[in-house]
Amino acid sequence: VPLSALGGARVALAGGAVLFGVAGLLAARFARAAGERSAGATFAGTGARWGAPRVHRRARLGGSWVVVRRSRLALRLAVLVGIAGVFSPILYYLLGATAAAVRPDEAALASFLGGLRAAIQLLTLVAQLAVAPRLLGRAGVARALLLAPIGALVAAAALAAGESLAIVVTAQASARVLDAAVQTPAERLAQNLLGREVRGRVAG
């Protein structure tokens, strides 16, 4: 909100870009500090083993894709995350466009979006602490992974019926809470079935 009031959306975007740049530099330092392990890896339950040098000779992203393709679990998780990754930006775009139409003033728009994000983060935290552990314990990981796609279908149906600000906000909030409080923890639990040596590559 202060950045938007200072110079509009451009200043707010520039501030965000600077923060992302700092995060990127820190991530690069972490990667150098951690180094690359040279040991081979085995997927749990498959018996498939390969040496890390074969993967490291490829590009980082390409090497990670090779690792993902060798496990049905990792491949299906990648497809699930990919679908969610397509749906989320659409909701963000609709939220921004709808809110801008209702609140054309930049400062008011920034205040609304900032307050909404704070409320969603608080709701997500409550869901992570109170709901997710019980849900995962009773329903299991596989069933929990179905909730976010089902929520996306419901949100899409609601948006098809009408694109009012209230509907878009509800769809965005529900998608965000389901992703952070249910989908992501379930994905992390499923990734524990993968070999420790490749878990980071698969997650990336």
C-alpha positions, 0 to 999 in steps of 0.5 A: 500500500505505501509503495502504491501510494508513493508512485502507483502500480509501477513502483509497487511492481518494481519493489516486488521485482527487487524483492524477488531478485534478492530472493533469487540471489539468496537461493543461488547462494544456498544452492552453491553452499549445498553442492551436488551429491554424487551418490546414486538414487533409488525410487522406493519400491521400484528398484530402479537405480541410476548414478547422479553423473548421468543426470548432472550432465544434462541441464538442471531442468532436463535432468529433473524431468528425467528423474520425474519420468522414471517414477509413476508417482512423481509423474502423476504428482507433476501432472497434478501440480501442473494443472493446479499451476494453470488454474491459479494464474487464471484466478489471479488474473480474474481477481485483479481485473474484476477488482480494478473495474470496481476500484479504479483508484490505485491506492484503493485497489492496492489496499483492497488486494493487500487486505484480501491477501492478508485475510486469506493468509490468516484463513490458510494458517488456521486451516493448516493448524486445525483442519489439515492434520485431521483431514489427512489423518482421516481421509488419507493422502490420496483422497486429500489430493482430490479436494483441490481439483474438486474445489477448482471445478466448483470455482469454475462453475461458479465463475461461469455463472457470474463474475461478480467481485464476491464470486471471484474473491470466494473462488480465489480464497477457496483455491488458495486455502485448499492449495496451501492447507491441503494440496501442498501438505499432501504432496509433501507427504507423497514425496516422502515415498520417493528416494531421498536423493531425488526428492529435491529434484522431483519437488523442483 
